[in-house]
Amino acid sequence: MSEASVATNCVYHPIYRSCRNCGADMERNQVRECSPVLQSVSADRLDPRTRALREARALILEHATSTYRGGLIERSDGITEVLVDFDLRFPEALE
């Protein structure tokens, strides 16, 4: 059996309340099978639009993380909601 066909469980991300791998919404302590939708592609093979979307996503993520670490939990939650909406609208930006 190849590695690609081996089923793995989702990994809960406490800030985004979703799986770190496939982005599925999750509850804390939930166990479910992970089904990554997108395969990783090297950055040099991406079209300019996808590259720009990934850069924008990284910037939003960085801002959400820094506000969370700074103790601005409500603000971080708002930015996280924007990131979730961004991911839903532009799934090609996910790595």
CNS distance restraints for C-alpha pairs under 8 A (distance, minus, plus):
assign (resid   1 and name CA) (resid   5 and name CA) 6.77 0.50 0.50
assign (resid   1 and name CA) (resid   6 and name CA) 7.34 0.50 0.50
assign (resid   2 and name CA) (resid   6 and name CA) 6.85 0.50 0.50
assign (resid   7 and name CA) (resid  33 and name CA) 6.66 0.50 0.50
assign (resid   7 and name CA) (resid  34 and name CA) 6.94 0.50 0.50
assign (resid   7 and name CA) (resid  35 and name CA) 7.88 0.50 0.50
assign (resid   8 and name CA) (resid  33 and name CA) 5.82 0.50 0.50
assign (resid   8 and name CA) (resid  34 and name CA) 5.60 0.50 0.50
assign (resid   9 and name CA) (resid  31 and name CA) 6.65 0.50 0.50
assign (resid   9 and name CA) (resid  32 and name CA) 5.55 0.50 0.50
assign (resid   9 and name CA) (resid  33 and name CA) 4.43 0.50 0.50
assign (resid   9 and name CA) (resid  34 and name CA) 4.96 0.50 0.50
assign (resid  10 and name CA) (resid  19 and name CA) 5.39 0.50 0.50
assign (resid  10 and name CA) (resid  20 and name CA) 7.21 0.50 0.50
assign (resid  10 and name CA) (resid  21 and name CA) 6.78 0.50 0.50
assign (resid  10 and name CA) (resid  22 and name CA) 7.48 0.50 0.50
assign (resid  10 and name CA) (resid  31 and name CA) 6.80 0.50 0.50
assign (resid  10 and name CA) (resid  32 and name CA) 5.81 0.50 0.50
assign (resid  10 and name CA) (resid  33 and name CA) 5.80 0.50 0.50
assign (resid  10 and name CA) (resid  34 and name CA) 4.56 0.50 0.50
assign (resid  11 and name CA) (resid  18 and name CA) 7.95 0.50 0.50
assign (resid  11 and name CA) (resid  19 and name CA) 5.05 0.50 0.50
assign (resid  11 and name CA) (resid  20 and name CA) 5.54 0.50 0.50
assign (resid  11 and name CA) (resid  21 and name CA) 6.86 0.50 0.50
assign (resid  12 and name CA) (resid  17 and name CA) 6.61 0.50 0.50
assign (resid  12 and name CA) (resid  18 and name CA) 5.66 0.50 0.50
assign (resid  12 and name CA) (resid  19 and name CA) 4.77 0.50 0.50
assign (resid  12 and name CA) (resid  20 and name CA) 6.19 0.50 0.50
assign (resid  12 and name CA) (resid  26 and name CA) 6.82 0.50 0.50
assign (resid  12 and name CA) (resid  27 and name CA) 7.84 0.50 0.50
assign (resid  12 and name CA) (resid  28 and name CA) 6.83 0.50 0.50
assign (resid  12 and name CA) (resid  29 and name CA) 7.80 0.50 0.50
assign (resid  12 and name CA) (resid  30 and name CA) 7.94 0.50 0.50
assign (resid  13 and name CA) (resid  17 and name CA) 5.41 0.50 0.50
assign (resid  13 and name CA) (resid  18 and name CA) 5.48 0.50 0.50
assign (resid  13 and name CA) (resid  19 and name CA) 5.79 0.50 0.50
assign (resid  13 and name CA) (resid  20 and name CA) 5.61 0.50 0.50
assign (resid  14 and name CA) (resid  18 and name CA) 7.44 0.50 0.50
assign (resid  14 and name CA) (resid  28 and name CA) 7.57 0.50 0.50
assign (resid  15 and name CA) (resid  77 and name CA) 7.85 0.50 0.50
assign (resid  15 and name CA) (resid  80 and name CA) 7.48 0.50 0.50
assign (resid  16 and name CA) (resid  80 and name CA) 6.37 0.50 0.50
assign (resid  16 and name CA) (resid  84 and name CA) 7.51 0.50 0.50
assign (resid  17 and name CA) (resid  25 and name CA) 6.27 0.50 0.50
assign (resid  17 and name CA) (resid  26 and name CA) 5.72 0.50 0.50
assign (resid  17 and name CA) (resid  27 and name CA) 6.57 0.50 0.50
assign (resid  17 and name CA) (resid  28 and name CA) 7.45 0.50 0.50
assign (resid  18 and name CA) (resid  23 and name CA) 5.42 0.50 0.50
assign (resid  18 and name CA) (resid  24 and name CA) 5.33 0.50 0.50
assign (resid  18 and name CA) (resid  25 and name CA) 4.29 0.50 0.50
assign (resid  18 and name CA) (resid  26 and name CA) 4.75 0.50 0.50
assign (resid  18 and name CA) (resid  27 and name CA) 7.52 0.50 0.50
assign (resid  19 and name CA) (resid  23 and name CA) 4.67 0.50 0.50
assign (resid  19 and name CA) (resid  24 and name CA) 5.34 0.50 0.50
assign (resid  19 and name CA) (resid  25 and name CA) 6.61 0.50 0.50
assign (resid  19 and name CA) (resid  26 and name CA) 6.59 0.50 0.50
assign (resid  19 and name CA) (resid  34 and name CA) 7.86 0.50 0.50
assign (resid  21 and name CA) (resid  34 and name CA) 7.28 0.50 0.50
assign (resid  21 and name CA) (resid  36 and name CA) 6.10 0.50 0.50
assign (resid  22 and name CA) (resid  34 and name CA) 6.39 0.50 0.50
assign (resid  22 and name CA) (resid  35 and name CA) 5.96 0.50 0.50
assign (resid  22 and name CA) (resid  36 and name CA) 4.34 0.50 0.50
assign (resid  22 and name CA) (resid  37 and name CA) 6.36 0.50 0.50
assign (resid  26 and name CA) (resid  30 and name CA) 6.42 0.50 0.50
assign (resid  38 and name CA) (resid  92 and name CA) 7.61 0.50 0.50
assign (resid  38 and name CA) (resid  94 and name CA) 7.43 0.50 0.50
assign (resid  38 and name CA) (resid  95 and name CA) 7.37 0.50 0.50
assign (resid  39 and name CA) (resid  95 and name CA) 7.42 0.50 0.50
assign (resid  40 and name CA) (resid  95 and name CA) 5.52 0.50 0.50
assign (resid  41 and name CA) (resid  45 and name CA) 6.86 0.50 0.50
assign (resid  41 and name CA) (resid  46 and name CA) 7.17 0.50 0.50
assign (resid  41 and name CA) (resid  95 and name CA) 7.51 0.50 0.50
assign (resid  42 and name CA) (resid  46 and name CA) 6.99 0.50 0.50
assign (resid  43 and name CA) (resid  51 and name CA) 6.95 0.50 0.50
assign (resid  46 and name CA) (resid  50 and name CA) 6.17 0.50 0.50
assign (resid  46 and name CA) (resid  51 and name CA) 6.01 0.50 0.50
assign (resid  47 and name CA) (resid  51 and name CA) 6.27 0.50 0.50
assign (resid  48 and name CA) (resid  52 and name CA) 6.09 0.50 0.50
assign (resid  49 and name CA) (resid  53 and name CA) 6.17 0.50 0.50
assign (resid  50 and name CA) (resid  54 and name CA) 6.14 0.50 0.50
assign (resid  50 and name CA) (resid  92 and name CA) 6.39 0.50 0.50
assign (resid  50 and name CA) (resid  93 and name CA) 5.99 0.50 0.50
assign (resid  51 and name CA) (resid  55 and name CA) 6.27 0.50 0.50
assign (resid  51 and name CA) (resid  93 and name CA) 7.61 0.50 0.50
assign (resid  52 and name CA) (resid  56 and name CA) 6.16 0.50 0.50
assign (resid  53 and name CA) (resid  57 and name CA) 6.09 0.50 0.50
assign (resid  53 and name CA) (resid  90 and name CA) 7.60 0.50 0.50
assign (resid  53 and name CA) (resid  92 and name CA) 7.86 0.50 0.50
assign (resid  53 and name CA) (resid  93 and name CA) 5.26 0.50 0.50
assign (resid  54 and name CA) (resid  58 and name CA) 6.10 0.50 0.50
assign (resid  54 and name CA) (resid  93 and name CA) 4.62 0.50 0.50
assign (resid  54 and name CA) (resid  94 and name CA) 6.85 0.50 0.50
assign (resid  54 and name CA) (resid  95 and name CA) 7.64 0.50 0.50
assign (resid  55 and name CA) (resid  59 and name CA) 6.27 0.50 0.50
assign (resid  56 and name CA) (resid  60 and name CA) 6.32 0.50 0.50
assign (resid  57 and name CA) (resid  61 and name CA) 6.07 0.50 0.50
assign (resid  57 and name CA) (resid  83 and name CA) 7.13 0.50 0.50
assign (resid  57 and name CA) (resid  86 and name CA) 7.56 0.50 0.50
assign (resid  57 and name CA) (resid  93 and name CA) 6.86 0.50 0.50
assign (resid  58 and name CA) (resid  62 and name CA) 6.01 0.50 0.50
assign (resid  59 and name CA) (resid  63 and name CA) 6.22 0.50 0.50
assign (resid  60 and name CA) (resid  64 and name CA) 6.17 0.50 0.50
assign (resid  60 and name CA) (resid  79 and name CA) 7.26 0.50 0.50
assign (resid  60 and name CA) (resid  83 and name CA) 6.50 0.50 0.50
assign (resid  61 and name CA) (resid  65 and name CA) 6.09 0.50 0.50
assign (resid  61 and name CA) (resid  80 and name CA) 7.63 0.50 0.50
assign (resid  61 and name CA) (resid  83 and name CA) 6.97 0.50 0.50
assign (resid  62 and name CA) (resid  66 and name CA) 6.12 0.50 0.50
assign (resid  63 and name CA) (resid  67 and name CA) 6.16 0.50 0.50
assign (resid  63 and name CA) (resid  79 and name CA) 7.65 0.50 0.50
assign (resid  64 and name CA) (resid  68 and name CA) 6.17 0.50 0.50
assign (resid  64 and name CA) (resid  76 and name CA) 5.02 0.50 0.50
assign (resid  64 and name CA) (resid  77 and name CA) 7.68 0.50 0.50
assign (resid  64 and name CA) (resid  79 and name CA) 5.50 0.50 0.50
assign (resid  64 and name CA) (resid  80 and name CA) 6.04 0.50 0.50
assign (resid  65 and name CA) (resid  69 and name CA) 6.16 0.50 0.50
assign (resid  65 and name CA) (resid  76 and name CA) 7.19 0.50 0.50
assign (resid  66 and name CA) (resid  70 and name CA) 6.03 0.50 0.50
assign (resid  67 and name CA) (resid  71 and name CA) 6.43 0.50 0.50
assign (resid  67 and name CA) (resid  72 and name CA) 5.29 0.50 0.50
assign (resid  67 and name CA) (resid  73 and name CA) 7.06 0.50 0.50
assign (resid  67 and name CA) (resid  75 and name CA) 6.92 0.50 0.50
assign (resid  67 and name CA) (resid  76 and name CA) 5.40 0.50 0.50
assign (resid  68 and name CA) (resid  72 and name CA) 5.46 0.50 0.50
assign (resid  68 and name CA) (resid  73 and name CA) 5.33 0.50 0.50
assign (resid  68 and name CA) (resid  75 and name CA) 7.83 0.50 0.50
assign (resid  68 and name CA) (resid  76 and name CA) 5.22 0.50 0.50
assign (resid  72 and name CA) (resid  76 and name CA) 6.04 0.50 0.50
assign (resid  73 and name CA) (resid  77 and name CA) 6.07 0.50 0.50
assign (resid  74 and name CA) (resid  78 and name CA) 6.38 0.50 0.50
assign (resid  75 and name CA) (resid  79 and name CA) 6.33 0.50 0.50
assign (resid  76 and name CA) (resid  80 and name CA) 5.99 0.50 0.50
assign (resid  77 and name CA) (resid  81 and name CA) 6.22 0.50 0.50
assign (resid  78 and name CA) (resid  82 and name CA) 6.50 0.50 0.50
assign (resid  79 and name CA) (resid  83 and name CA) 6.28 0.50 0.50
assign (resid  80 and name CA) (resid  84 and name CA) 6.19 0.50 0.50
assign (resid  81 and name CA) (resid  85 and name CA) 6.23 0.50 0.50
assign (resid  82 and name CA) (resid  86 and name CA) 6.04 0.50 0.50
assign (resid  83 and name CA) (resid  87 and name CA) 6.13 0.50 0.50
assign (resid  84 and name CA) (resid  88 and name CA) 6.28 0.50 0.50
assign (resid  85 and name CA) (resid  89 and name CA) 6.14 0.50 0.50
assign (resid  86 and name CA) (resid  90 and name CA) 5.84 0.50 0.50
assign (resid  86 and name CA) (resid  91 and name CA) 7.95 0.50 0.50
assign (resid  87 and name CA) (resid  91 and name CA) 5.21 0.50 0.50
assign (resid  87 and name CA) (resid  93 and name CA) 6.94 0.50 0.50
assign (resid  87 and name CA) (resid  94 and name CA) 6.87 0.50 0.50
assign (resid  90 and name CA) (resid  94 and name CA) 7.88 0.50 0.50
